Amino acid sequence: MKIAIVGGGIGGMTLALSLLDAGLGDVEIYESAGAIKELGVGINILPHAVRELSELGPARSIGRGCDSDG
């Protein structure tokens, strides 16, 4: 089954990771923005959301933010 996700923001990306983690590998993300870049705004990620991201993998980079020093 092919799954299409419209929107490559934090919700769309998290959904895609969750689906891949569940074994559904035929996932495509559609985003209208030409490039993924910093917007200069912050987001608040609550503890339960960080737990979910930790299980999916990308939580390692959350603490680093967007700085290039990583």
C-alpha positions as CSV (number, residue, x, y, z in Angstrom):
1,M,0.0,0.0,0.0
2,K,1.4,3.4,-1.0
3,I,1.0,6.2,1.6
4,A,1.2,9.9,0.7
5,I,1.9,12.5,3.3
6,V,1.1,16.1,2.3
7,G,3.4,18.4,4.2
8,G,7.0,18.0,5.3
9,G,6.8,19.8,8.6
10,I,7.4,18.3,12.0
11,G,4.1,16.5,11.9
12,G,4.5,15.0,8.4
13,M,8.1,13.9,9.1
14,T,7.1,12.4,12.4
15,L,4.3,10.5,10.7
16,A,6.6,9.2,8.0
17,L,9.1,8.0,10.6
18,S,6.3,6.3,12.6
19,L,5.0,4.6,9.5
20,L,8.5,3.4,8.5
21,D,9.0,2.2,12.1
22,A,5.8,0.2,11.8
23,G,7.0,-1.6,8.7
24,L,5.1,0.4,6.1
25,G,7.9,1.3,3.7
26,D,6.1,2.8,0.7
27,V,5.7,6.3,2.1
28,E,6.1,9.5,0.1
29,I,6.2,13.0,1.5
30,Y,5.0,15.9,-0.6
31,E,6.1,19.5,0.3
32,S,5.4,22.7,-1.6
33,A,8.5,24.5,-0.3
34,G,11.4,24.4,-2.7
35,A,13.9,23.8,0.1
36,I,14.0,23.0,3.8
37,K,15.6,25.9,5.7
38,E,15.5,27.7,9.0
39,L,12.5,30.0,9.4
40,G,13.8,31.9,12.4
41,V,11.1,30.7,14.7
42,G,11.2,28.4,17.7
43,I,9.0,25.4,18.5
44,N,8.1,24.0,21.9
45,I,8.5,20.2,22.1
46,L,6.9,18.8,25.3
47,P,8.4,15.9,27.2
48,H,6.0,13.3,25.8
49,A,6.8,14.4,22.2
50,V,10.5,14.2,22.9
51,R,10.0,10.6,24.1
52,E,8.3,9.7,20.9
53,L,11.0,11.3,18.8
54,S,13.6,9.5,20.9
55,E,12.0,6.2,19.9
56,L,12.0,7.2,16.2
57,G,15.6,8.4,16.2
58,P,15.8,12.2,15.4
59,A,15.9,13.2,19.1
60,R,19.7,13.1,19.0
61,S,19.8,16.3,17.0
62,I,17.1,18.2,18.9
63,G,19.6,19.4,21.6
64,R,22.0,20.7,18.9
65,G,19.4,23.0,17.4
66,C,20.3,24.3,13.9
67,D,23.8,25.5,14.6
68,S,26.5,24.1,12.2
69,D,28.8,23.1,15.1
70,G,26.5,20.1,15.7
